[in-house]
């Protein structure tokens, strides 16, 4: 038999099972904790409920809050990334570049003109300059006249050897 003189809180501490405890009280807000008491010292919180102006709602757990916030932040980022990839282009001569179309209803004629213009621009100014520098450097290192002379001398030496052998 339980002692009638013991306070209610003390009786609840000695009982095991699911309990509801008033966690915070500041009218019109009240927070109630649903907890599982395994023994007198071991308590595991299961859920929190809040009451505002007579309306009782379960508070979301931390996982749900973080998931909701991340989803709310990542969805616009994903949409923005998809939009940006629509404007990104790659050309072997130019590399990556952005193509923003001011008029979305562009005609096919304009698109073919753009393709022809891209074909005309085979290389950037840097690539043209760099290629010309390399060609000039090779020309200076191996002038065309000097490049042919060893072959001519070699051929003339072979002819002389043949004529001497006869």
trRosetta pair geometry for C-beta under 8 A, 3 or more apart (Angstrom, degrees):
i j d omega theta_ij theta_ji phi_ij phi_ji
2 6 6.9 -95 174 36 95 127
2 11 6.6 41 -159 -123 137 120
3 6 4.7 90 83 -18 103 104
6 10 5.0 -115 177 84 102 126
6 11 5.6 120 113 -56 121 91
7 10 4.8 93 64 7 82 105
7 11 7.2 -148 99 -6 44 87
8 11 5.6 -57 -152 36 36 112
8 12 6.3 35 153 -20 69 105
9 12 5.7 -54 -148 36 32 111
9 13 6.5 35 153 -24 64 104
10 13 5.7 -49 -149 29 33 114
10 14 6.9 26 155 -14 61 105
11 14 6.1 -63 -157 36 33 106
11 15 6.7 26 151 -20 67 110
12 15 5.8 -61 -148 34 36 110
12 19 6.1 99 -170 -133 114 145
12 21 7.9 135 148 -89 153 101
12 37 7.7 150 160 -19 78 165
13 37 7.6 -152 -140 -152 37 150
13 40 5.5 51 158 -144 89 80
14 40 6.2 -2 -103 -94 48 101
15 19 7.6 122 89 -72 109 121
15 37 6.8 79 96 83 64 139
16 37 5.5 -140 -131 103 46 87
16 38 6.1 15 -139 -163 107 20
16 39 6.5 -11 -91 -84 110 38
17 36 7.2 -85 162 -146 23 69
17 37 6.4 -1 47 54 39 88
18 34 6.7 -4 -170 -175 100 91
18 35 7.4 159 -151 86 55 37
18 36 5.6 -32 -94 -99 63 71
18 37 7.9 171 -91 16 14 75
18 46 7.3 -22 -131 4 99 151
19 34 7.6 166 85 -154 42 48
19 35 5.5 -22 64 67 88 85
19 36 7.7 149 18 -102 76 22
19 37 5.6 28 0 -11 124 114
20 32 5.6 4 -174 176 99 115
20 33 7.2 158 -155 80 50 45
20 34 5.6 -21 -100 -100 75 67
20 35 7.8 151 -94 21 27 72
21 32 7.0 156 76 -160 38 66
21 33 4.9 -19 61 61 92 97
21 35 6.3 -6 8 15 114 120
22 25 5.8 12 169 -50 121 111
22 30 6.7 -51 -144 -171 97 106
22 31 7.7 107 -168 80 55 54
22 32 5.9 -40 -104 -105 48 74
23 31 4.4 -61 70 107 108 99
23 32 6.2 161 5 -119 93 15
23 33 4.3 90 -58 -22 123 105
23 48 7.0 -39 13 -133 158 102
24 29 7.4 -15 113 123 108 96
24 30 6.9 173 90 -155 65 41
24 31 4.0 32 42 36 100 113
25 30 5.3 8 -113 -118 69 86
25 31 7.8 -129 -60 31 45 67
26 29 5.4 1 73 64 83 93
26 30 7.7 174 36 -80 46 51
27 30 7.5 7 -90 -52 54 91
28 52 6.0 71 124 -158 100 56
28 53 5.0 26 165 -68 141 61
29 50 6.6 -19 -161 -170 87 106
29 51 7.3 148 -155 78 38 59
29 52 5.7 -3 -101 -99 72 79
30 50 6.9 156 82 -158 49 56
30 51 4.3 -5 57 52 101 107
31 48 6.2 -11 -171 -173 98 108
31 49 7.3 154 -158 81 50 48
31 50 5.2 -22 -102 -102 69 80
31 51 7.9 -156 -71 19 28 73
31 59 7.8 14 -138 -36 98 139
32 48 7.1 150 79 -161 48 57
32 49 4.5 -15 62 63 101 99
32 50 7.5 -180 19 -84 73 30
32 51 7.0 49 -11 -16 109 105
33 45 5.6 -64 -169 -130 112 106
33 47 7.8 165 -157 88 49 43
33 48 5.6 -25 -104 -106 64 76
33 49 8.0 -164 -74 23 21 73
34 45 7.3 98 77 -164 52 65
34 46 4.7 -62 107 66 96 105
34 47 4.5 10 47 56 119 84
34 48 7.3 -151 17 -76 78 27
34 49 6.9 65 -25 -12 102 103
35 43 5.2 15 167 -179 134 101
35 44 6.3 158 -162 80 80 42
35 45 4.9 -48 -100 -104 92 50
35 46 6.0 172 -106 4 29 85
36 43 7.2 158 79 -158 45 55
36 44 4.8 -13 58 61 96 98
36 46 5.8 82 -21 -46 94 115
37 40 7.9 30 -180 -98 113 22
37 42 7.3 126 -162 89 53 63
37 43 5.2 -20 -103 -105 71 82
38 42 4.2 -33 57 96 112 118
38 43 7.4 -158 16 -82 77 32
38 44 7.1 54 -23 -5 106 103
39 42 5.0 53 41 30 85 101
45 48 7.2 8 178 -56 123 86
47 58 5.9 -29 174 -152 127 109
47 59 7.3 159 178 51 76 81
47 61 7.7 -78 -118 -68 74 96
48 58 7.4 121 83 -164 48 62
48 59 4.2 -18 88 39 100 129
49 56 5.9 11 172 -172 121 93
49 57 6.8 166 -157 86 75 34
49 58 5.4 -48 -101 -103 78 54
49 59 6.5 -158 -97 -6 20 84
50 56 7.6 172 89 -146 35 52
50 57 6.0 -18 62 64 79 84
50 59 5.6 76 -12 -60 103 102
51 54 6.9 6 -179 -114 100 11
51 55 6.8 160 -154 74 59 40
51 56 4.9 -20 -99 -95 87 72
51 57 7.8 155 -90 19 39 64
52 55 5.6 -24 68 58 73 94
52 57 7.6 -17 18 17 98 110
60 64 4.2 -113 -177 85 114 129
60 65 5.3 138 105 -54 122 84
60 68 7.7 0 158 -5 165 139
61 64 5.2 94 57 9 72 102
61 65 7.3 -138 99 -5 37 91
62 65 5.6 -56 -147 37 35 112
62 66 6.2 29 159 -15 70 107
63 66 6.1 -59 -145 40 26 105
63 67 6.0 26 157 -19 64 112
64 67 5.7 -55 -141 40 28 112
64 68 6.2 29 159 -20 63 109
65 68 5.9 -58 -149 36 26 110
65 69 6.4 21 156 -15 63 109
66 69 5.8 -57 -145 40 31 109
66 70 6.1 28 157 -17 66 109
67 70 5.9 -57 -144 39 27 108
67 71 6.1 26 158 -17 64 110
68 71 5.9 -56 -145 38 27 110
68 72 6.2 27 155 -19 62 109
69 72 5.7 -56 -147 38 29 113
69 73 6.4 20 156 -13 64 109
70 73 5.8 -62 -146 42 31 104
70 74 5.7 18 162 -13 70 115
71 74 6.1 -58 -129 42 27 103
71 75 6.0 34 170 -29 63 108
72 75 6.6 -44 -137 23 20 110
72 76 8.0 11 164 -3 50 102
73 76 7.1 -68 -168 38 30 99
73 77 6.7 23 148 -13 65 116
74 77 5.3 -61 -149 43 40 114
74 78 6.0 43 155 -25 74 103
75 78 5.8 -50 -145 33 30 111
75 79 6.6 28 155 -15 62 105
76 79 5.6 -54 -146 39 35 112
76 80 6.2 37 155 -21 67 105
77 80 5.6 -54 -146 37 31 111
77 81 6.3 33 155 -20 65 105
78 81 5.7 -53 -147 35 30 112
78 82 6.5 30 154 -18 64 104
79 82 5.8 -54 -149 36 32 110
79 83 6.4 32 152 -19 64 106
80 83 5.6 -55 -149 36 33 113
80 84 6.3 33 153 -20 66 105
81 84 5.7 -53 -146 36 32 111
81 85 6.4 32 155 -20 65 104
82 85 5.9 -53 -147 34 31 110
82 86 7.0 41 151 -28 60 99
83 86 5.8 -49 -162 20 35 115
83 87 7.5 17 150 -7 62 104
84 87 6.1 -67 -162 39 40 103
84 88 6.5 42 146 -31 72 106
85 88 5.4 -48 -141 25 43 117
87 98 5.4 19 143 -158 106 83
87 99 5.8 -163 -166 63 69 57
87 100 5.6 13 -144 -83 130 63
87 101 8.0 -151 -114 3 91 77
88 96 6.5 -17 -168 -163 96 104
88 97 8.0 151 -154 82 54 31
88 98 6.5 -40 -99 -104 51 63
88 99 7.9 137 -119 22 5 80
89 96 7.2 148 82 -154 46 55
89 97 5.6 -26 67 69 95 76
89 98 7.2 136 19 -123 88 13
89 99 4.8 40 -14 -7 132 119
90 95 7.1 -56 -145 169 72 32
90 96 5.4 -28 -99 -95 77 65
90 97 7.8 147 -95 21 31 67
91 94 4.0 43 70 34 117 101
91 95 6.9 -13 64 25 70 20
91 97 6.9 -11 15 17 105 113
91 118 6.3 -136 -114 -167 143 115
93 121 6.7 170 105 126 143 74
93 122 5.1 -163 -103 171 154 41
93 123 5.0 -116 -159 -88 111 42
93 124 6.7 158 154 -24 84 72
93 127 6.9 -124 -165 35 78 166
94 97 5.5 -31 137 -21 130 128
94 121 7.2 36 -61 125 111 116
94 124 6.1 108 -114 -57 60 104
101 104 6.2 108 110 -93 117 47
101 106 6.1 -87 -162 -31 132 133
103 106 5.6 118 97 -68 95 77
106 110 4.9 -104 -176 75 101 135
106 111 6.2 112 126 -52 118 90
107 110 5.1 102 61 5 76 99
107 111 7.3 -140 103 -3 45 88
108 111 5.3 -54 -150 37 41 115
108 112 6.3 41 153 -20 72 101
109 112 5.9 -53 -149 35 31 107
109 113 6.5 33 151 -19 64 105
110 113 5.6 -53 -150 35 33 113
110 114 6.4 36 151 -20 65 104
111 114 5.6 -52 -150 35 33 113
111 115 6.5 34 151 -20 65 103
112 115 5.5 -50 -147 35 36 113
112 116 6.4 37 152 -19 66 103
113 116 5.7 -53 -148 37 32 111
113 117 6.3 35 151 -21 65 106
114 117 5.5 -53 -147 36 32 114
114 118 6.4 34 153 -20 65 104
115 118 5.7 -52 -149 35 32 112
115 119 6.5 34 151 -20 64 103
116 119 5.6 -52 -149 35 34 112
116 120 6.5 37 151 -23 65 103
117 120 5.6 -51 -151 32 33 113
117 121 6.6 16 155 -4 65 106
118 121 6.0 -62 -146 47 33 99
119 122 7.3 8 176 -72 43 78
121 124 7.9 39 173 -81 102 48
123 127 3.9 -120 -175 90 109 128
123 128 5.1 137 105 -54 123 80
123 131 7.3 -13 174 -5 166 137
124 127 4.8 97 51 7 74 100
124 128 7.1 -139 95 -3 39 87
125 128 5.7 -54 -146 38 33 111
125 129 6.1 31 156 -18 67 108
126 129 5.9 -59 -146 39 27 108
126 130 6.0 25 158 -18 65 111
127 130 5.8 -55 -141 39 28 110
127 131 6.2 29 159 -19 64 108
128 131 5.9 -57 -148 37 27 109
128 132 6.4 25 155 -17 63 108
129 132 5.8 -57 -148 38 29 110
129 133 6.3 31 153 -21 65 106
130 133 5.7 -52 -148 33 31 113
130 134 6.5 30 154 -17 64 104
131 134 5.8 -55 -151 36 32 110
131 135 6.4 29 153 -17 66 107
132 135 5.7 -56 -146 39 32 110
132 136 6.2 31 156 -18 67 106
133 136 5.9 -56 -146 38 29 109
133 137 6.3 31 155 -20 64 108
134 137 5.7 -55 -148 36 30 113
134 138 6.4 29 154 -16 64 106
135 138 5.8 -55 -148 38 32 109
135 139 6.3 33 153 -21 65 106
136 139 5.6 -53 -146 36 32 113
136 140 6.4 31 155 -19 65 104
137 140 5.9 -54 -148 36 30 109
137 141 6.4 25 155 -15 64 109
138 141 5.8 -57 -144 41 32 108
138 142 6.2 -27 173 36 68 99
139 142 7.2 -83 -135 67 20 63
139 143 6.6 50 173 -104 65 53
139 144 7.5 -20 -144 -30 84 84
140 143 7.3 6 -138 -64 22 81
142 146 6.6 -137 -163 81 53 110
142 147 5.3 61 170 -72 99 111
143 146 4.6 80 63 14 91 105
143 147 6.8 -157 89 -15 44 89
144 147 5.6 -55 -145 32 31 116
144 148 6.7 22 161 -14 64 106
145 148 6.4 -65 -157 37 29 103
145 149 6.7 39 150 -35 65 105
146 149 5.7 -45 -147 18 36 119
146 150 8.0 33 165 -15 62 91
147 150 7.6 -58 -173 25 30 98
147 151 7.9 14 144 -2 58 111
148 151 5.7 -66 -162 43 48 110
148 152 6.0 45 147 -23 80 108
149 152 5.6 -57 -143 38 33 109
149 153 6.1 31 160 -17 68 107
150 153 5.7 -54 -143 40 32 111
150 154 6.0 35 156 -22 65 108
151 154 5.6 -53 -145 37 30 113
151 155 6.3 30 155 -18 64 106
152 155 5.8 -55 -147 37 30 110
152 156 6.2 28 154 -18 65 107
153 156 5.7 -55 -144 38 30 109
153 157 6.3 34 154 -22 64 105
154 157 5.7 -52 -149 33 29 113
154 158 6.6 30 152 -19 62 104
155 158 5.7 -53 -151 34 33 112
155 159 6.5 34 151 -20 65 104
156 159 5.6 -50 -148 35 36 113
156 160 6.4 38 152 -20 65 104
157 160 5.7 -53 -148 36 32 112
157 161 6.4 33 153 -20 64 105
158 161 5.7 -53 -149 35 32 112
158 162 6.4 32 153 -18 64 105
159 162 5.7 -55 -150 37 32 111
159 163 6.3 28 153 -18 66 107
160 163 5.7 -56 -145 38 31 108
160 164 6.2 29 155 -18 65 108
161 164 5.8 -56 -146 38 30 110
161 165 6.3 31 155 -22 64 108
162 165 5.8 -56 -147 34 30 112
162 166 6.8 29 156 -23 62 104
163 166 6.0 -54 -153 28 33 110
